[in-house]
């Protein structure tokens, strides 16, 4: 999958990347929060809006997503406390995204304030592309 990359880290501090793109038909966003396709989900325009709203509002939310193998799932979106002052360039504080799959498979990523802001901006771009394709 090609798309936009956002630097993140796992809860243990290990660096990782969140990848955001479009499905081939350009009707859904594709979000990969893990190192493999196992942790890849797609979101419709409503899910994109929910994810953006959660991050910008600072509220805990569970966003409906679709997994290619496991069907409809919920992406956990949680604000994290920040010991540091949030940069003027950031629209929000730090965030945690997580996805639970059957068999006790869980993947969590943490986005610092600038990475979360970058993800929100990319999500807005993807939403506009989907709207233009319909």
Buried (B, 14 or more C-beta within 10 A) or exposed (E): EEBBBBEBBBEEEEEBBBBBBBEEEEEBBBBBBBEEEBBBBBBBBEBBBBBBBBBEEEEEBEBBBBBEEBEEBBBBBBBBEEEEEBEEEBBBBBBBBBBBBEEEEEBBBBBBBBBBBBBBBBBEBBBEEBEEEE
